[in-house]
Amino acid sequence: MSGPDPYAPQSGDGGYRVEAYDLTLGYRVRTNRLEGTAVISAVAHTELTTVVLDLVGLRATRARIGGAPARFSAAAGKLRVAAPRPITAGEAFEVEVAYAGAPAPRRSRWGAVGWEELTDGALVAGQPIGAPTWFPCNDRPDDRARMTMRITVDDGYAVAATGVPGPESRRGGRVTTTFTSSVPTATYLAAVHVGPYRTRTLAGSGAGVVPAVTVTAPPALAAAADRAFAAVPEMLRVFDGLFGPYPQEVCSLVVTADELEIPLEAQGLAVFGMNHLVPAAQRLIAHELAHQWFGNSVGIAHWSDIWLNEGFACYAEWLWSEASGGRSADDCARGHYARLAAKPQDLLLTDPGPDDMFDDRVYKRGALALHALRRVVGDAAFFDLLRRWTAENRHSLASTGDFRAAVLAAGGTDAAELLSAWIDRHELPALP
């Protein structure tokens, strides 16, 4: 692990890597009260006398390292736990933190991110630095870990969260569900959604290459959700052919009774507002599903490589349009190229800067770079490139440099130079 990410220098610590999070959470919707215990299994990269975790807006009440009580202090979004003895480089260790409070989003240059109350429930919007608003963690994109979450809510509420759900248990008017994720998950891709929901399996899913897709929604929105997500099994079949097998353990779609500005992806999961249950939102559904390959399986170590997540997911929107009988990807590309050409040419795709990392130009220029490659190398070589990219980097970290090498191998010097023109220069190249 390297030093702090320059786009989010306040987040994470490079002195150790996390191997697993084990979270026990109790949440009461009516009072917005969260109580939790986090057990963090990690390995030291350097000698540690203090373990530094990210925790924002919640108060730690107890800490242990290796089972022994440990002194701790908190300030400026950091929880510092003093090791009873120095932890040597290469040593495995375990930190346990009990904490509680009223979770709320944190303010950031990207807006409010993190745990957010809904009219009747809550959701997590973790990207890029929202995870510490609900659990202590090493909040950096390159530190992925397995996760187990036991989440308890009042009867009448249901939970959808990252991981494979286990059986529910009930006690004293409370319901506990355990979610287990054995694939490495970035902290920003861990999510919890709570509401008066019911969960059903989407018709047409669970057969052939299509995983069983669960839809968690308020009962009053079940019919609208069925209509909105009816094409999801076919989307997954199309993406299986274009990108390779679905890479996650689950495929869970959540619908809130509130309107949301944008849908949000998490590991094996995506959440939509009630306002997204309309035909015009089909491209957004395709986008969030594509993130299960690009961003959630093939991950990035540095936020400056965000185009590898968003450009690929944006291009998946155009591919779905083409596959479903809508506008061709080429028509979509040429329309967006004209709009992009009219915008300022002051964004570098390989390093857009923290303020512009979620700028629409990152999404569209990234997608256009992929379409330009497709035009130059041809469909067979291009989609073979994508399938090899997702297979070789399945549930691991990849960089722009890695993609350059993949493009060079797939299309030679001409393809590599074309990619460079799109991602290494400010001015917009001509579209082939």
C-alpha positions in Angstrom: 0.0 0.0 0.0 1.1 3.5 -0.7 0.6 6.8 1.0 -2.7 8.7 1.1 -4.7 9.0 -2.1 -4.1 12.6 -3.2 -7.8 13.0 -4.1 -8.8 12.0 -0.5 -5.7 12.6 1.7 -7.8 12.7 4.8 -8.9 9.1 4.4 -7.2 5.8 5.2 -3.8 4.7 6.6 -1.1 2.9 4.6 0.5 1.3 7.7 -1.7 -1.9 7.5 -4.1 -3.7 5.3 -7.5 -5.1 6.4 -8.3 -8.7 5.7 -11.8 -8.8 7.1 -14.5 -6.7 8.8 -17.0 -8.3 11.2 -19.7 -5.8 12.1 -22.6 -6.2 14.6 -25.0 -3.4 14.1 -28.3 -2.4 15.8 -30.3 0.4 14.2 -33.5 2.0 15.3 -35.2 3.9 12.5 -37.5 6.1 14.7 -34.7 7.6 16.7 -31.9 7.2 14.1 -29.8 5.4 16.7 -26.9 3.1 15.6 -25.0 0.9 18.0 -22.2 -1.2 16.6 -19.2 -3.4 17.3 -16.6 -3.7 14.6 -13.9 -6.4 14.7 -11.2 -5.6 12.2 -8.6 -8.3 11.2 -5.6 -6.8 9.6 -1.9 -7.2 8.8 0.7 -4.5 9.6 2.9 -3.2 6.8 5.2 -1.3 9.2 5.7 -1.4 12.9 2.6 0.1 14.6 2.2 1.6 18.0 -1.1 3.1 17.1 -3.8 1.8 14.8 -5.6 4.7 13.0 -9.1 4.2 11.8 -11.6 6.4 10.0 -14.7 7.2 12.0 -16.9 10.2 11.5 -19.8 11.5 13.6 -20.0 8.4 15.9 -18.4 8.0 19.3 -16.2 5.0 20.2 -17.0 3.6 23.7 -14.5 0.8 24.0 -11.5 -0.6 22.1 -9.4 -3.7 22.3 -6.3 -5.0 20.4 -5.7 -8.7 20.5 -8.4 -9.0 23.1 -6.6 -6.6 25.5 -8.2 -3.3 26.5 -6.6 -0.4 24.6 -6.6 3.3 25.1 -8.1 5.4 22.3 -8.7 9.0 21.2 -10.8 10.6 18.5 -10.4 13.8 16.5 -10.9 15.1 13.0 -12.6 11.9 11.7 -9.8 9.7 13.0 -10.0 7.1 15.8 -6.5 6.3 17.2 -6.2 3.1 19.2 -3.0 2.6 21.1 -1.5 -0.8 20.8 -0.6 -2.4 24.2 2.7 -3.4 22.7 4.2 -2.5 19.3 2.8 -4.5 16.4 5.6 -5.7 14.2 5.7 -5.4 10.4 4.0 -8.5 8.8 2.2 -9.3 12.0 -1.6 -10.1 11.9 -3.6 -8.3 14.5 -7.2 -7.7 15.5 -8.9 -4.5 16.6 -12.3 -4.4 18.3 -14.2 -1.1 18.6 -17.6 -0.6 20.2 -19.3 2.6 19.1 -22.7 4.4 18.9 -24.5 7.6 17.9 -26.8 9.2 15.4 -25.3 8.5 12.0 -25.4 11.2 9.4 -23.8 12.1 6.1 -20.4 13.8 6.2 -19.9 17.0 4.2 -17.3 16.7 1.5 -16.2 18.4 -1.7 -18.5 15.9 -3.5 -21.6 16.8 -1.4 -23.0 14.9 1.6 -22.0 11.3 1.6 -22.5 8.4 3.9 -25.4 7.2 6.1 -28.5 9.0 5.2 -32.0 9.0 6.8 -35.0 8.5 4.6 -38.6 9.3 5.3 -39.0 5.9 6.8 -35.6 4.1 6.8 -32.0 4.7 5.9 -29.5 4.1 3.1 -25.8 4.3 2.7 -24.2 6.4 -0.1 -20.6 5.5 0.4 -18.7 6.8 -2.6 -16.1 8.0 -2.2 -15.5 8.7 1.6 -18.9 7.9 3.2 -18.1 4.5 4.9 -16.7 6.0 8.2 -20.1 7.5 8.9 -21.4 4.0 9.9 -18.4 1.9 10.8 -14.7 2.3 11.7 -12.5 1.4 8.8 -9.4 1.9 6.7 -11.3 4.0 4.1 -9.2 3.8 1.0 -10.1 2.2 -2.4 -7.1 -0.1 -2.5 -7.8 -1.8 0.8 -10.4 -4.4 0.0 -11.6 -6.9 2.6 -14.1 -9.7 3.3 -17.1 -8.5 5.2 -19.6 -10.0 7.6 -22.5 -7.9 8.9 -25.1 -8.8 11.5 -27.8 -6.1 11.4 -30.7 -5.8 13.8 -33.7 -3.6 13.2 -37.2 -3.3 14.6 -39.8 -5.7 13.4 -41.7 -4.3 10.4 -38.4 -3.2 8.8 -36.2 -5.2 6.5 -32.5 -4.9 5.6 -30.7 -5.2 2.3 -26.9 -5.1 2.6 -23.6 -6.1 1.0 -23.2 -9.8 0.9 -25.1 -13.1 0.8 -28.1 -12.9 3.2 -28.5 -15.7 5.8 -31.6 -16.7 7.7 -33.3 -14.1 9.9 -33.7 -14.5 13.7 -36.3 -12.7 15.8 -36.1 -11.7 19.4 -38.0 -9.1 21.5 -39.6 -7.4 18.5 -36.3 -7.1 16.7 -35.1 -8.9 13.6 -31.5 -9.8 12.9 -30.1 -10.7 9.4 -26.5 -11.8 8.7 -24.8 -10.8 5.4 -21.6 -12.4 4.4 -19.3 -11.3 1.5 -16.4 -13.6 0.7 -15.2 -11.4 -2.2 -12.8 -8.5 -1.4 -14.9 -5.3 -1.0 -13.8 -1.7 -0.9 -15.2 0.2 2.1 -17.0 2.7 -0.2 -18.8 -0.3 -1.9 -20.2 -1.6 1.4 -23.8 -0.6 2.0 -26.8 -1.0 4.3 -30.4 -0.2 3.3 -33.2 -0.2 5.8 -36.9 0.3 5.3 -40.5 -1.2 5.4 -39.5 -3.5 2.6 -40.4 -6.9 1.2 -37.9 -8.9 -0.9 -38.9 -11.1 -3.9 -37.0 -12.8 -6.6 -37.3 -11.1 -10.0 -39.2 -13.1 -12.6 -37.0 -14.5 -15.3 -33.9 -14.5 -13.3 -32.0 -17.4 -11.8 -31.8 -19.5 -15.0 -28.9 -20.1 -17.3 -26.2 -17.5 -17.1 -28.5 -15.1 -15.2 -28.2 -15.0 -11.4 -31.2 -14.9 -9.2 -32.0 -11.2 -8.9 -33.8 -10.0 -5.7 -35.8 -6.9 -5.5 -36.3 -5.2 -2.1 -39.0 -2.5 -2.2 -42.0 -1.1 -0.3 -45.0 -3.4 -1.1 -46.8 -0.4 -2.7 -44.0 -0.1 -5.3 -43.7 -3.8 -6.0 -45.7 -3.7 -9.3 -43.8 -0.6 -10.5 -40.5 -2.2 -9.7 -41.4 -5.4 -11.6 -42.2 -3.3 -14.6 -39.0 -1.2 -14.3 -36.7 -4.2 -13.8 -38.4 -6.6 -16.2 -35.5 -6.2 -18.7 -32.8 -6.9 -16.0 -32.5 -10.6 -16.8 -31.9 -9.9 -20.5 -29.4 -7.1 -19.6 -27.5 -9.6 -17.6 -27.5 -12.1 -20.4 -26.3 -9.4 -22.8 -23.5 -8.3 -20.4 -22.5 -11.9 -19.8 -21.8 -12.2 -23.5 -20.0 -8.9 -23.8 -18.1 -8.7 -20.5 -18.0 -12.3 -19.2 -19.8 -14.1 -16.4 -21.6 -12.1 -13.7 -18.8 -11.7 -11.1 -20.7 -11.1 -7.8 -22.1 -13.5 -5.2 -25.6 -11.8 -5.4 -27.5 -9.4 -7.5 -29.8 -7.3 -5.3 -31.9 -4.3 -6.4 -33.3 -2.0 -3.8 -36.1 0.6 -4.3 -36.7 3.4 -1.7 -40.0 5.1 -1.2 -38.1 8.4 -1.4 -36.8 10.1 -4.6 -33.1 9.9 -5.1 -30.9 12.2 -7.2 -29.1 9.3 -8.7 -29.0 5.5 -8.3 -26.1 4.1 -6.2 -24.1 1.0 -6.8 -22.5 -1.2 -4.1 -20.9 -4.7 -4.1 -23.5 -7.0 -5.6 -26.2 -4.4 -5.0 -27.8 -1.2 -6.4 -30.4 1.2 -4.9 -32.9 3.3 -6.9 -35.3 5.9 -5.9 -39.0 5.6 -6.6 -38.4 8.2 -9.3 -36.2 5.8 -11.2 -39.1 3.3 -11.9 -39.8 4.9 -15.3 -38.8 3.9 -18.8 -36.3 6.7 -19.1 -34.2 5.2 -16.3 -33.4 2.0 -18.2 -30.0 3.4 -19.0 -29.3 4.0 -15.3 -30.2 0.4 -14.5 -27.8 -0.8 -17.2 -25.1 1.6 -15.8 -25.4 0.3 -12.2 -25.5 -3.4 -13.3 -22.3 -2.8 -15.4 -20.5 -1.5 -12.3 -20.7 -5.1 -10.9 -18.0 -5.9 -13.5 -16.3 -2.4 -13.8 -15.6 -0.9 -10.4 -16.9 -3.5 -8.1 -15.1 -6.6 -9.5 -12.3 -4.9 -11.5 -11.5 -2.2 -8.9 -9.2 0.8 -8.8 -6.5 1.6 -6.4 -6.5 5.3 -6.9 -9.4 7.7 -7.5 -7.5 9.3 -10.4 -8.4 6.1 -12.3 -12.2 6.6 -11.8 -12.7 6.6 -15.6 -12.1 2.9 -15.5 -15.3 2.6 -13.5 -17.5 5.3 -14.9 -16.4 5.3 -18.6 -17.0 1.5 -18.9 -20.4 1.7 -17.1 -21.4 4.6 -19.3 -20.4 2.7 -22.4 -22.5 -0.2 -21.1 -25.6 2.1 -21.3 -24.9 2.5 -25.1 -24.3 -1.2 -25.6 -27.6 -2.0 -23.9 -29.4 0.6 -26.0 -28.0 -1.1 -29.1 -28.8 -4.7 -27.9 -32.4 -3.8 -26.9 -33.4 -2.3 -30.2 -32.8 1.4 -29.3 -30.2 3.7 -30.7 -27.0 2.1 -31.8 -23.8 2.6 -29.7 -22.4 4.6 -32.6 -25.4 6.9 -32.7 -25.1 7.4 -28.9 -21.4 8.1 -29.2 -21.8 10.6 -32.0 -24.5 12.5 -30.1 -22.5 12.7 -26.9 -19.4 13.6 -28.9 -21.1 16.7 -30.2 -22.2 17.7 -26.7 -18.8 17.0 -25.2 -17.1 19.0 -27.9 -19.1 22.1 -26.9 -17.8 21.8 -23.3 -14.5 23.2 -21.9 -11.5 21.1 -23.0 -9.7 21.4 -19.6 -10.2 17.8 -18.3 -7.5 15.1 -18.4 -9.1 11.7 -18.2 -6.1 10.1 -16.5 -6.1 12.8 -13.8 -9.3 14.8 -13.7 -8.6 16.1 -10.2 -10.7 15.6 -7.1 -13.2 18.3 -7.9 -14.0 16.8 -11.4 -13.7 13.1 -10.7 -17.5 12.7 -11.0 -17.8 15.3 -13.8 -20.0 14.0 -16.6 -17.1 14.6 -19.0 -15.2 11.7 -17.2 -18.2 9.4 -17.9 -18.8 10.4 -21.5 -15.2 10.8 -22.6 -14.3 7.5 -21.0 -17.1 5.8 -22.9 -16.1 7.6 -26.2 -12.5 6.4 -25.7 -13.8 2.8 -25.6 -16.0 3.3 -28.6 -13.1 4.8 -30.6 -11.1 1.6 -29.7 -14.0 -0.5 -30.8 -14.1 1.3 -34.2 -10.4 0.9 -34.7 -9.8 -2.7 -33.6 -13.2 -4.2 -34.6 -15.9 -5.8 -32.6 -14.3 -9.3 -32.2 -11.0 -7.9 -30.8 -12.7 -5.2 -28.7 -15.1 -7.5 -26.9 -12.4 -10.1 -26.5 -10.3 -7.4 -24.8 -13.2 -6.6 -22.4 -13.8 -10.2 -21.5 -10.0 -10.7 -20.8 -9.9 -7.5 -18.8 -12.7 -8.6 -16.5 -11.4 -12.2 -16.2 -7.7 -11.3 -15.6 -8.6 -8.6 -13.0 -11.6 -10.3 -11.4 -11.9 -9.1 -7.8 -8.6 -7.3 -7.9 -7.2 -3.9 -8.5 -6.3 -2.5 -11.9 -4.9 0.8 -13.2 -4.9 2.8 -16.4 -1.4 1.5 -17.0 -2.8 -2.0 -16.9 -5.4 -1.1 -19.4 -2.9 0.5 -21.7 -0.9 -2.8 -21.7 -4.1 -4.7 -22.4 -4.9 -2.4 -25.4 -1.4 -2.7 -26.7 -1.6 -6.5 -26.6 -5.0 -6.5 -28.2 -4.6 -3.9 -30.9 -0.9 -3.0 -31.2 0.7 0.4 -31.3 -2.0 2.1 -33.3 -4.7 1.2 -30.7 -2.4 2.2 -27.8 -1.7 5.6 -29.4 -5.4 6.1 -30.1 -6.2 5.4 -26.4 -3.4 7.8 -25.3 -5.0 10.6 -27.5 -8.3 10.2 -25.6 -7.0 9.9 -22.0 -3.6 11.8 -22.0 -4.6 15.0 -23.7 -7.0 17.8 -22.9 -8.2 18.4 -26.4 -10.9 16.1 -27.8 -9.6 13.8 -30.6 -11.6 13.1 -33.7 -14.0 10.2 -33.4 -13.1 7.4 -35.8 
